[in-house]
Amino acid sequence: MLNNNNKNNNNNNNNGYPPWTIDRVKQDIVEKSLKDEANKVKNIRGNLKYMVVVPYVKGLSEAFARILKSHDIATANRPHRTLRYFVVYLKVKVKDEEKTELIYRVPCKNCSSSYVGETGRKFVMRVKEHKKEVDYFTAGTQTRASRARESSVTHKSAITDHAVEENHVIDPSQ
């Protein structure tokens, strides 16, 4: 073993190169290989300084990437709607008529008045109640005597009060 090391040292000396030169060349080779690896990583992104991830939109993403590339910004596209989007957000939307705990507004067709109400039940049921009561009290022919008699009656809602007292048409289904 000692003979081999001495032999290598003799070969180095026989080549006429001093040991510091050989060490310097070895160091240059290592540095060059590290630079090559760094350039490989850099070439993945190109010579661009920054990177942006944007959702893919057909026809738009390509043009957007070209614009950003002119400003030394690389782009990567991701899908707009992923499988997770479809699986996680499976919330069933409730129709307006089926909603509960609402505040609603019913306008008068004859004037600028409107009724604002609140209900804890389904909205469609409350609208039916309003319509039924208004139709019940306004269905017959109105005379002064009948209007005076009905104005003294307490109604279930202000909608009916307004329809009877002012002889206006109110449509709660709007």
One Martini backbone bead per residue (centre of mass of N, CA, C, O) as a GRO file, in nm:
protein
  174
    1MET     BB    1   0.059   0.062  -0.023
    2LEU     BB    2   0.297   0.253   0.004
    3ASN     BB    3   0.398   0.209  -0.281
    4ASN     BB    4   0.157   0.336  -0.434
    5ASN     BB    5   0.177   0.623  -0.321
    6ASN     BB    6   0.463   0.671  -0.415
    7LYS     BB    7   0.404   0.624  -0.710
    8ASN     BB    8   0.200   0.859  -0.747
    9ASN     BB    9   0.390   1.082  -0.658
   10ASN     BB   10   0.599   1.021  -0.877
   11ASN     BB   11   0.409   1.073  -1.117
   12ASN     BB   12   0.348   1.366  -1.053
   13ASN     BB   13   0.644   1.454  -1.058
   14ASN     BB   14   0.706   1.339  -1.347
   15ASN     BB   15   0.505   1.548  -1.489
   16GLY     BB   16   0.583   1.841  -1.355
   17TYR     BB   17   0.368   1.889  -1.126
   18PRO     BB   18   0.259   2.056  -0.880
   19PRO     BB   19   0.041   2.002  -0.621
   20TRP     BB   20  -0.120   2.278  -0.634
   21THR     BB   21  -0.218   2.240  -0.930
   22ILE     BB   22  -0.380   1.985  -0.890
   23ASP     BB   23  -0.570   2.103  -0.675
   24ARG     BB   24  -0.683   2.329  -0.853
   25VAL     BB   25  -0.813   2.147  -1.072
   26LYS     BB   26  -1.000   1.992  -0.885
   27GLN     BB   27  -1.156   2.243  -0.789
   28ASP     BB   28  -1.259   2.330  -1.070
   29ILE     BB   29  -1.421   2.073  -1.128
   30VAL     BB   30  -1.617   2.096  -0.890
   31GLU     BB   31  -1.729   2.379  -0.955
   32LYS     BB   32  -1.834   2.308  -1.240
   33SER     BB   33  -2.036   2.089  -1.153
   34LEU     BB   34  -2.208   2.277  -0.975
   35LYS     BB   35  -2.284   2.478  -1.201
   36ASP     BB   36  -2.425   2.274  -1.384
   37GLU     BB   37  -2.649   2.204  -1.184
   38ALA     BB   38  -2.758   2.491  -1.153
   39ASN     BB   39  -2.826   2.527  -1.458
   40LYS     BB   40  -3.033   2.303  -1.475
   41VAL     BB   41  -3.230   2.433  -1.279
   42LYS     BB   42  -3.252   2.705  -1.432
   43ASN     BB   43  -3.351   2.578  -1.714
   44ILE     BB   44  -3.631   2.500  -1.627
   45ARG     BB   45  -3.706   2.823  -1.611
   46GLY     BB   46  -3.479   2.958  -1.727
   47ASN     BB   47  -3.401   3.316  -1.740
   48LEU     BB   48  -3.607   3.359  -1.521
   49LYS     BB   49  -3.681   3.523  -1.215
   50TYR     BB   50  -3.989   3.448  -1.203
   51MET     BB   51  -4.291   3.295  -1.050
   52VAL     BB   52  -4.625   3.190  -1.167
   53VAL     BB   53  -4.950   3.083  -1.051
   54VAL     BB   54  -5.221   2.995  -1.271
   55PRO     BB   55  -5.512   2.961  -1.402
   56TYR     BB   56  -5.664   2.781  -1.651
   57VAL     BB   57  -5.741   2.946  -1.971
   58LYS     BB   58  -5.855   2.913  -2.263
   59GLY     BB   59  -5.651   3.136  -2.462
   60LEU     BB   60  -5.532   3.313  -2.215
   61SER     BB   61  -5.277   3.178  -2.086
   62GLU     BB   62  -5.082   3.203  -2.326
   63ALA     BB   63  -5.082   3.513  -2.350
   64PHE     BB   64  -5.000   3.569  -2.058
   65ALA     BB   65  -4.727   3.422  -2.072
   66ARG     BB   66  -4.600   3.605  -2.290
   67ILE     BB   67  -4.612   3.866  -2.132
   68LEU     BB   68  -4.447   3.770  -1.882
   69LYS     BB   69  -4.189   3.685  -2.038
   70SER     BB   70  -4.113   3.984  -2.120
   71HIS     BB   71  -4.072   4.018  -1.779
   72ASP     BB   72  -3.931   3.764  -1.650
   73ILE     BB   73  -4.195   3.559  -1.622
   74ALA     BB   74  -4.299   3.269  -1.509
   75THR     BB   75  -4.540   3.005  -1.587
   76ALA     BB   76  -4.801   2.823  -1.417
   77ASN     BB   77  -5.052   2.583  -1.449
   78ARG     BB   78  -5.380   2.539  -1.317
   79PRO     BB   79  -5.662   2.416  -1.235
   80HIS     BB   80  -5.967   2.551  -1.175
   81ARG     BB   81  -6.111   2.263  -1.155
   82THR     BB   82  -6.111   2.034  -0.920
   83LEU     BB   83  -6.193   1.760  -0.752
   84ARG     BB   84  -6.221   1.910  -0.485
   85TYR     BB   85  -6.435   2.112  -0.577
   86PHE     BB   86  -6.660   1.887  -0.621
   87VAL     BB   87  -6.645   1.742  -0.334
   88VAL     BB   88  -6.640   1.965  -0.102
   89TYR     BB   89  -6.873   2.166  -0.253
   90LEU     BB   90  -7.172   2.007  -0.173
   91LYS     BB   91  -7.389   2.246  -0.172
   92VAL     BB   92  -7.717   2.291  -0.128
   93LYS     BB   93  -7.943   2.489  -0.278
   94VAL     BB   94  -8.184   2.708  -0.167
   95LYS     BB   95  -8.471   2.818  -0.227
   96ASP     BB   96  -8.635   3.104  -0.160
   97GLU     BB   97  -8.913   2.969  -0.079
   98GLU     BB   98  -8.760   2.760   0.139
   99LYS     BB   99  -8.679   2.966   0.325
  100THR     BB  100  -8.575   3.072   0.646
  101GLU     BB  101  -8.533   3.334   0.830
  102LEU     BB  102  -8.672   3.615   0.715
  103ILE     BB  103  -8.651   3.917   0.525
  104TYR     BB  104  -8.915   4.112   0.375
  105ARG     BB  105  -9.067   4.269   0.070
  106VAL     BB  106  -9.382   4.447   0.002
  107PRO     BB  107  -9.528   4.605  -0.256
  108CYS     BB  108  -9.720   4.853  -0.378
  109LYS     BB  109  -9.908   4.918  -0.675
  110ASN     BB  110 -10.023   5.231  -0.601
  111CYS     BB  111  -9.770   5.292  -0.421
  112SER     BB  112  -9.470   5.349  -0.220
  113SER     BB  113  -9.541   5.139  -0.040
  114SER     BB  114  -9.413   4.905   0.212
  115TYR     BB  115  -9.358   4.577   0.337
  116VAL     BB  116  -9.194   4.461   0.631
  117GLY     BB  117  -9.087   4.130   0.705
  118GLU     BB  118  -9.091   3.843   0.935
  119THR     BB  119  -8.972   3.494   0.928
  120GLY     BB  120  -8.949   3.140   1.038
  121ARG     BB  121  -9.072   3.039   0.798
  122LYS     BB  122  -9.168   2.975   0.507
  123PHE     BB  123  -9.208   3.199   0.260
  124VAL     BB  124  -9.442   3.071   0.094
  125MET     BB  125  -9.641   3.053   0.334
  126ARG     BB  126  -9.654   3.356   0.406
  127VAL     BB  127  -9.760   3.454   0.132
  128LYS     BB  128 -10.024   3.293   0.137
  129GLU     BB  129 -10.140   3.431   0.387
  130HIS     BB  130 -10.149   3.716   0.279
  131LYS     BB  131 -10.323   3.659   0.028
  132LYS     BB  132 -10.571   3.540   0.171
  133GLU     BB  133 -10.640   3.788   0.348
  134VAL     BB  134 -10.665   3.999   0.127
  135ASP     BB  135 -10.884   3.850  -0.040
  136TYR     BB  136 -11.102   3.830   0.181
  137PHE     BB  137 -11.129   4.159   0.230
  138THR     BB  138 -11.131   4.240  -0.108
  139ALA     BB  139 -11.347   4.072  -0.277
  140GLY     BB  140 -11.561   4.254  -0.230
  141THR     BB  141 -11.765   4.511  -0.224
  142GLN     BB  142 -11.699   4.846  -0.165
  143THR     BB  143 -11.811   5.034   0.099
  144ARG     BB  144 -11.830   5.259   0.336
  145ALA     BB  145 -11.943   5.074   0.555
  146SER     BB  146 -11.754   4.829   0.513
  147ARG     BB  147 -11.490   4.986   0.550
  148ALA     BB  148 -11.548   5.086   0.838
  149ARG     BB  149 -11.586   4.806   0.964
  150GLU     BB  150 -11.299   4.689   0.872
  151SER     BB  151 -11.118   4.910   1.010
  152SER     BB  152 -11.188   4.798   1.310
  153VAL     BB  153 -11.044   4.556   1.232
  154THR     BB  154 -10.806   4.326   1.319
  155HIS     BB  155 -10.529   4.237   1.156
  156LYS     BB  156 -10.253   4.035   1.091
  157SER     BB  157 -10.156   4.269   0.888
  158ALA     BB  158 -10.043   4.553   0.722
  159ILE     BB  159 -10.130   4.471   0.443
  160THR     BB  160 -10.433   4.452   0.495
  161ASP     BB  161 -10.474   4.733   0.605
  162HIS     BB  162 -10.391   4.882   0.345
  163ALA     BB  163 -10.590   4.746   0.144
  164VAL     BB  164 -10.853   4.833   0.296
  165GLU     BB  165 -10.814   5.145   0.354
  166GLU     BB  166 -10.696   5.221   0.043
  167ASN     BB  167 -10.776   5.032  -0.192
  168HIS     BB  168 -10.532   4.840  -0.259
  169VAL     BB  169 -10.290   4.663  -0.444
  170ILE     BB  170 -10.151   4.352  -0.327
  171ASP     BB  171  -9.853   4.152  -0.416
  172PRO     BB  172  -9.674   3.904  -0.248
  173SER     BB  173  -9.536   3.748  -0.507
  174GLN     BB  174  -9.297   3.970  -0.572
   0.00000   0.00000   0.00000
